[in-house]
Amino acid sequence: MATTAETVELQVIEQDERVQELSQGSIELLQRAQSITITDDESDLEAAEFLAQVKTARKRIEELRHWFTDPLEAQKKAIIARFKATDAPLDRAEKIVGGKHIAYTQAKEEANNREQERLRKLAEAKQARQAARAEEKGLEAPPVVIPMPTIAAPQKTIHTSAGSVTVRKVWRHQVVDFAALPEEYKIADDVKLGKVVRAGVREIPGVRIYEEMVV
């Protein structure tokens, strides 16, 4: 739903004589386009003249749009920049303390893993001693697996009076050998290709360069 400010702004645009003139002109040009037929060079020339008129009309529309929107875009950019500057210290603070929090959590997890491994070895050693005593007595080692001791994993979410902080693991990727990538992940840079082709490049391995008629 449009806000009051947006509604007022649209009303101003709708009531602008230039907008009304261009809108009416666009409708008239569309009506003319529907009646145009090209059967010979003369009618083709008339069609070309009509297309030139359409291009001129569209240029005028674009210029008027910029007249309305450029000040708004400039204001929007200024507002975004101001709030970005306001947020910058907080972004830095979050990264500093967040990095320390992650480092501490990783250290706790590594210590947890080391302790888990120590307890596992103790349990295996105890199981081996029981098997050895059974063998000394000529008995078959009991096929009982001693449960490995476990310790609680580090807490992932910490709740505080100001809110909660959660550390989670996510999968990331880094391309280390582009040539080894499967073909479906090798995406051509169409913007760069178009730029060099328009600049005159006519041969690029794996690319078909051709001319196409456009109006």
Secondary structure, DSSP 8 states (H G I E B T S, - for coil): ---HHHHHHHHHHHH-HHHHHHHHHHHHHHHHHHH----SHHHHHHHHHHHHHHHHHHHHHHHHHHHHHHHHHHHHHHHHHHHHHHHHHHHHHHHHHHHHHHHHHHHHHHHHHHHHHHHHHHHHHHHHHHHHHHHHTT-----------------SEEEETTEEEE---------S-GGGS-GGG----HHHHHHHHHTT---BTTB--------
